[in-house]
Amino acid sequence: MSEKAARPRLEDVAARVGLSTASVSLVLRGVPGPSERTRQRVLKAAAELGYQPNRNASMLARRRSRLLGVMVDIHSPFHAELVEHLHTAAEQVGYDLVLSTQTRTRDEATAVETLLAFRSEALILLGPVAPAATLVALHQKAPVVSVGRRIPDAELDVVRTADDDGVGQIVDHLTGLGHRSIAYVDGGKGVIATDRRRGYREAMRRHGLDDHIRVLHGDHTEEAGERATRQLLSGTQLPTAVVAFNDQCAIGVLTALGRAGVPVPGAVSVAGYDDDALSRLSCFDLTTVSQSAEEQAHHAVTAALERLDEGRTEPREIVLAPRLVLRGTTATVAP
């Protein structure tokens, strides 16, 4: 076996200490984040194995990577659309993207750790759920841009739409069609869900419909929309309209109503939020709210570049106006 083949690798150090290669790389590059105990374990294992970092890689590490790290929820069609526009915006200014996915078994912290391990110069986080203090601490390691989520009084940059106003536009539209019994399928925990839920409640009160406010437990998935709709179907009387937290959830509502033989919009109007690719399909033709994915992506990349290339240090929040998109799932109340 040649000397080159026998040289210990980063993977060997990671296996020795039972950590990911991303975590070991952070320690060996001296990046803040890992605990002191973890740092000592990694350094000890590297010494015992005789691990030496690749010189060419070390030279490369001293140069700028021109990479923007993007955390994305793999199950979100809207995030997929955002990533497409982020790629275009980054390429136009000489940067590229590193993507790290958040899944049901891979949490946000792991996704972010991977982005740092790949030397991302700035982090663009799509709908982050970590506490604000965690995101502020992360911002000390690399500039952070939060896309979609409001983070009050934080040091980092935010690009989002006015979620409460967007849901309010849906309720305004439905009341204009004569609806009074309007139910809302919630998005669960988190700031985005809180803002949209508040928008529903405030709009209902604005139209004098306090007694008709009904919030059903849900989340961002199609399954949540189906569960909430089955709950509505088991009641004595269906609402005349259902507003869902996002388009995925709304598609679940449409699916459950269809299985029950309830015509949409003949008996129940349905609206979502995001204007993702699925909502535009003719089989759904969903009334929804556009978040201007292309515009959000442009502002997110611009914010990152202002931090990296222009030296901007003060935080910036860009709030875009949502836009109601009328399609075939809403109509006037049946007589």
C-alpha distance (Angstrom), angle and dihedral (degrees) to the residues before:
residue distance angle dihedral
M1 . . .
S2 3.78 . .
E3 3.80 122.9 .
K4 3.79 89.6 -115.8
A5 3.80 92.8 53.5
A6 3.80 91.7 47.4
R7 3.82 94.4 51.6
P8 3.82 110.5 116.4
R9 3.78 114.1 -109.3
L10 3.79 132.9 -146.1
E11 3.82 87.5 -105.9
D12 3.82 89.7 58.7
V13 3.79 91.8 55.4
A14 3.80 90.5 47.1
A15 3.81 91.4 50.7
R16 3.82 91.4 49.2
V17 3.82 93.3 56.1
G18 3.82 97.8 31.8
L19 3.81 95.6 -120.0
S20 3.78 134.5 122.2
T21 3.79 119.0 -91.4
A22 3.81 87.5 -118.2
S23 3.83 90.9 59.7
V24 3.79 92.7 46.1
S25 3.81 90.8 48.8
L26 3.81 90.9 53.6
V27 3.80 90.9 54.0
L28 3.80 95.6 45.8
R29 3.81 91.5 48.3
G30 3.80 91.7 49.0
V31 3.80 93.9 -119.7
P32 3.84 113.5 161.3
G33 3.78 116.3 -113.4
P34 3.82 113.1 69.9
S35 3.80 116.2 93.9
E36 3.79 120.8 -104.3
R37 3.81 90.3 -110.8
T38 3.80 91.0 53.8
R39 3.79 90.8 45.9
Q40 3.81 92.5 53.3
R41 3.82 92.5 47.4
V42 3.80 91.9 51.9
L43 3.80 94.6 45.8
K44 3.80 91.1 48.4
A45 3.83 92.4 49.8
A46 3.81 91.3 47.5
A47 3.80 90.9 51.5
E48 3.80 93.1 47.4
L49 3.79 92.2 50.0
G50 3.79 93.7 42.7
Y51 3.77 91.9 -123.4
Q52 3.81 115.2 179.1
P53 3.82 121.1 -174.8
N54 3.77 116.7 -118.2
R55 3.81 108.9 -95.5
N56 3.77 93.8 -142.4
A57 3.78 90.1 52.1
S58 3.79 90.0 49.0
M59 3.79 90.8 52.8
L60 3.79 90.1 48.6
A61 3.81 90.6 50.7
R62 3.78 89.7 61.7
R63 3.80 90.3 61.0
R64 3.76 127.7 73.0
S65 3.79 114.6 -92.3
R66 3.82 96.2 -155.5
L67 3.79 87.3 -147.4
L68 3.79 125.6 139.4
G69 3.78 113.6 -155.7
V70 3.81 116.4 -138.9
M71 3.79 124.6 -166.6
V72 3.80 111.4 -155.1
D73 3.80 135.9 -179.8
I74 3.79 103.2 -125.0
H75 3.82 91.8 -150.2
S76 3.80 96.0 55.4
P77 3.83 117.6 95.6
F78 3.79 88.5 -167.3
H79 3.80 91.6 55.7
A80 3.80 89.3 50.7
E81 3.79 89.4 55.6
L82 3.80 91.2 47.4
V83 3.81 90.7 52.5
E84 3.80 91.3 53.4
H85 3.80 90.8 54.4
L86 3.82 92.0 42.5
H87 3.81 89.6 56.3
T88 3.79 91.1 52.7
A89 3.80 93.7 46.5
A90 3.82 92.9 47.4
E91 3.80 95.0 47.3
Q92 3.80 91.0 52.3
V93 3.82 89.8 62.6
G94 3.80 98.9 39.6
Y95 3.80 100.0 -96.7
D96 3.79 132.2 116.2
L97 3.81 132.9 -153.4
V98 3.77 134.0 -115.5
L99 3.80 111.3 -158.7
S100 3.78 125.0 -153.2
T101 3.77 119.9 -178.4
Q102 3.76 131.6 -136.6
T103 3.82 112.2 -151.4
R104 3.78 138.5 165.3
T105 3.82 88.7 -85.8
R106 3.81 100.3 31.8
D107 3.77 115.3 66.7
E108 3.78 132.0 -149.4
A109 3.81 95.0 -102.6
T110 3.81 92.0 56.2
A111 3.79 91.7 47.5
V112 3.80 91.5 52.0
E113 3.81 92.5 45.4
T114 3.79 89.3 56.9
L115 3.81 91.8 51.3
L116 3.80 90.5 53.8
A117 3.80 92.0 46.4
F118 3.82 89.0 56.8
R119 3.81 90.0 55.3
S120 3.78 97.8 -110.2
E121 3.79 107.9 -178.1
A122 3.82 93.6 -152.2
L123 3.79 133.8 11.8
I124 3.81 124.8 -130.6
L125 3.79 107.1 -167.0
L126 3.80 117.5 -165.4
G127 3.80 110.5 -145.8
P128 3.83 97.1 -23.2
V129 3.81 116.1 -161.7
A130 3.81 100.3 -169.5
P131 3.83 117.1 116.4
A132 3.79 114.1 -84.3
A133 3.81 90.5 -115.2
T134 3.82 89.9 57.4
L135 3.79 91.6 51.6
V136 3.80 91.7 47.6
A137 3.82 89.9 52.2
L138 3.80 89.9 49.0
H139 3.80 88.9 51.3
Q140 3.82 88.1 64.2
K141 3.82 88.9 63.9
A142 3.81 97.8 44.0
P143 3.82 133.2 -8.7
V144 3.81 110.0 -85.6
V145 3.80 126.7 -150.8
S146 3.80 114.5 -168.3
V147 3.80 111.0 -153.3
G148 3.78 117.7 -159.7
R149 3.79 99.5 -1.0
R150 3.79 126.9 96.0
I151 3.83 113.4 -133.1
P152 3.81 110.0 -177.7
D153 3.81 120.1 -144.6
A154 3.81 93.9 -4.3
E155 3.80 127.4 146.6
L156 3.79 93.7 -129.7
D157 3.81 131.6 80.5
V158 3.80 124.3 -95.1
V159 3.81 130.3 -161.9
R160 3.79 115.2 -175.8
T161 3.77 146.9 130.2
A162 3.80 123.8 -110.2
D163 3.81 95.8 -96.2
D164 3.80 96.0 -176.1
D165 3.80 90.8 53.3
G166 3.82 91.3 47.9
V167 3.80 93.5 56.1
G168 3.79 88.7 42.7
Q169 3.80 88.9 57.9
I170 3.81 89.9 55.1
V171 3.81 92.3 51.1
D172 3.82 90.3 46.8
H173 3.81 89.3 52.4
L174 3.80 93.4 48.7
T175 3.79 94.9 47.1
G176 3.77 88.0 49.6
L177 3.80 87.0 58.4
G178 3.80 89.9 53.7
H179 3.81 99.7 -98.0
R180 3.78 119.1 146.8
S181 3.81 103.5 157.5
I182 3.81 98.7 68.6
A183 3.81 118.8 161.3
Y184 3.80 125.2 -163.0
V185 3.83 126.7 -146.3
D186 3.78 105.7 -148.4
G187 3.80 127.6 -134.6
G188 3.80 97.6 -135.7
K189 3.79 124.1 -126.1
G190 3.78 127.1 -7.4
V191 3.78 139.8 70.6
I192 3.81 96.1 -82.2
A193 3.80 91.8 52.7
T194 3.80 90.4 46.0
D195 3.81 92.6 52.6
R196 3.80 94.2 48.5
R197 3.80 92.2 46.3
R198 3.79 89.8 50.5
G199 3.80 90.0 50.0
Y200 3.81 90.2 55.0
R201 3.80 94.3 48.4
E202 3.80 94.4 45.9
A203 3.79 93.1 48.0
M204 3.80 92.5 49.0
R205 3.80 90.3 51.0
R206 3.79 90.8 46.7
H207 3.79 88.6 58.9
G208 3.81 92.9 46.2
L209 3.80 93.0 -108.2
D210 3.81 99.1 126.7
D211 3.81 91.7 130.7
H212 3.80 91.2 54.5
I213 3.81 96.7 54.0
R214 3.81 108.9 124.2
V215 3.81 122.9 168.2
L216 3.81 116.9 -171.0
H217 3.80 122.8 -159.9
G218 3.79 113.1 -103.7
D219 3.78 147.3 127.9
H220 3.80 137.5 -147.3
T221 3.82 97.9 -67.8
E222 3.80 135.9 95.4
E223 3.80 88.5 -122.3
A224 3.81 90.3 60.6
G225 3.80 90.7 53.4
E226 3.79 91.1 50.8
R227 3.83 93.0 48.5
A228 3.79 92.7 49.4
T229 3.79 91.5 48.3
R230 3.80 92.6 50.5
Q231 3.80 86.5 54.1
L232 3.81 90.0 52.8
L233 3.80 91.6 47.0
S234 3.79 91.0 53.4
G235 3.81 91.3 57.4
T236 3.78 128.4 88.7
Q237 3.80 96.0 -105.0
L238 3.79 133.3 18.6
P239 3.79 119.8 -131.5
T240 3.78 113.8 -114.6
A241 3.82 91.3 -125.7
V242 3.82 138.6 26.1
V243 3.80 125.0 -160.5
A244 3.82 115.6 -162.9
F245 3.80 129.7 -155.4
N246 3.81 92.3 -118.6
D247 3.79 141.3 -8.4
Q248 3.80 94.4 -91.5
C249 3.79 90.5 55.6
A250 3.82 90.4 45.2
I251 3.81 90.7 53.6
G252 3.80 87.4 55.1
V253 3.80 88.4 53.3
L254 3.81 90.9 50.7
T255 3.81 91.0 48.2
A256 3.81 94.2 52.1
L257 3.80 93.3 45.3
G258 3.79 90.4 49.1
R259 3.80 92.4 51.7
A260 3.80 89.5 50.5
G261 3.81 91.6 51.1
V262 3.81 93.7 -115.2
P263 3.82 109.5 147.6
V264 3.81 119.1 -128.8
P265 2.98 121.0 -120.7
G266 3.81 92.7 -2.2
A267 3.80 94.8 72.5
V268 3.81 103.6 7.6
S269 3.80 129.2 22.2
V270 3.82 117.0 -145.7
A271 3.81 131.1 -161.7
G272 3.80 133.3 179.2
Y273 3.78 138.1 -174.0
D274 3.85 133.2 -118.2
D275 3.82 103.8 42.0
D276 3.80 89.9 -126.5
A277 3.80 124.4 175.6
L278 3.81 94.0 -91.4
S279 3.81 93.2 55.2
R280 3.80 89.6 59.9
L281 3.80 95.2 55.9
S282 3.79 113.0 111.2
C283 3.80 91.2 -125.5
F284 3.82 89.5 63.8
D285 3.83 104.0 22.8
L286 3.81 87.1 -179.2
T287 3.78 125.4 -165.9
T288 3.79 104.2 -132.2
V289 3.81 146.9 142.2
S290 3.80 122.4 -91.0
Q291 3.80 117.6 -134.7
S292 3.81 93.2 -168.3
A293 3.81 96.3 -118.7
E294 3.81 93.6 -170.9
E295 3.80 92.7 51.5
Q296 3.80 92.8 46.7
A297 3.81 90.6 50.7
H298 3.80 91.9 50.1
H299 3.80 93.2 50.5
A300 3.82 92.4 45.5
V301 3.81 93.6 53.8
T302 3.80 91.2 43.5
A303 3.81 91.1 52.1
A304 3.81 91.3 51.1
L305 3.81 92.3 49.2
E306 3.79 92.4 49.0
R307 3.79 88.0 57.1
L308 3.80 95.7 44.0
D309 3.80 103.5 36.6
E310 3.79 106.4 21.3
G311 3.79 101.1 38.4
R312 3.78 97.4 -123.1
T313 3.81 110.4 167.8
E314 3.79 105.5 170.9
P315 3.84 115.1 93.1
R316 3.78 120.4 -110.6
E317 3.81 132.0 -159.1
I318 3.79 118.8 -161.8
V319 3.81 113.7 -166.4
L320 3.80 115.2 -170.2
A321 3.80 124.3 -159.7
P322 3.82 113.0 -111.2
R323 3.79 118.5 -131.9
L324 3.80 127.2 -142.8
V325 3.83 112.7 -128.4
L326 3.80 112.8 -158.5
R327 3.80 117.7 -151.1
G328 3.77 137.1 148.1
T329 3.81 105.6 -63.0
T330 3.81 97.8 77.2
A331 3.80 128.6 64.4
T332 3.77 142.1 147.7
V333 3.79 118.0 -63.8
A334 3.79 111.8 -84.7
P335 3.81 111.9 -111.8
